[in-house]
Amino acid sequence: MDRKRVLFICVGNTARSLMAEAILRSRAGDRFEVASAGVKPSTVPEQTLQVLAEAGIDTSGLHSKSVRDYLATSFNHYVITVCEEAEEKCPRAWLPGGEKILWSIADPAAATGTQEEILNAFRGARDEIARRIDEWLGSDESGQHLTV
């Protein structure tokens, strides 16, 4: 049986889409072939890896990648954009694939304040992404098409 393919997209592929990639891998194991990419890939903040590690999620191999790397790849099941800015700069219609989904999640990299406040913004994004993935996985198992 072929695994379903999922691509998560955000602007920099440094926080939200990387978190989504790692969390889905952690939750679903080999059920999906998962990747993530950004419109303007950039350096991954330490906080992204830290909050994933806090949740026991493997971060090995995570790095920022460009959407251009996937233009010729068919994500035959799902392309999930995790922010509206990436949706505007790289409409999901450009990417070959099946169902296109938009999850609007606040960018933790834009957080200001103390180190702890910034870290809490990353934790909040991680938890929101995990919640959406858990709901989405539940809908996939029941045969429904939920766009959480």
C-alpha angles and dihedrals in degrees: 000000000000116000118241112252122227129185121191117201134193135149103272103011086226105112125355101035092039090051090049092050093050095042094049091049089049094048101038104031112193095350091098139033100226132194137159134203143174137223089227107017114210144168115307111241116235089237092066092059093039096056092045090051090049088059092049093252119148112244099180112130095014112141138144116274135183126248086227088070089065104040092103094042121093113223088196095189115029142006109184120190112199098196138038094229091062089046089057095045097041112021111209087233088076091065121076111236150092127276116013116209133183121207111181106212124170115250109248090196088068092059119118133195134064122351089257093051091050091047089050089054089055090047090050092052091047092051093046091050091047091050092050092046092049091051091045092049090050091053092048091053091051091050094246123127105232119179096196 
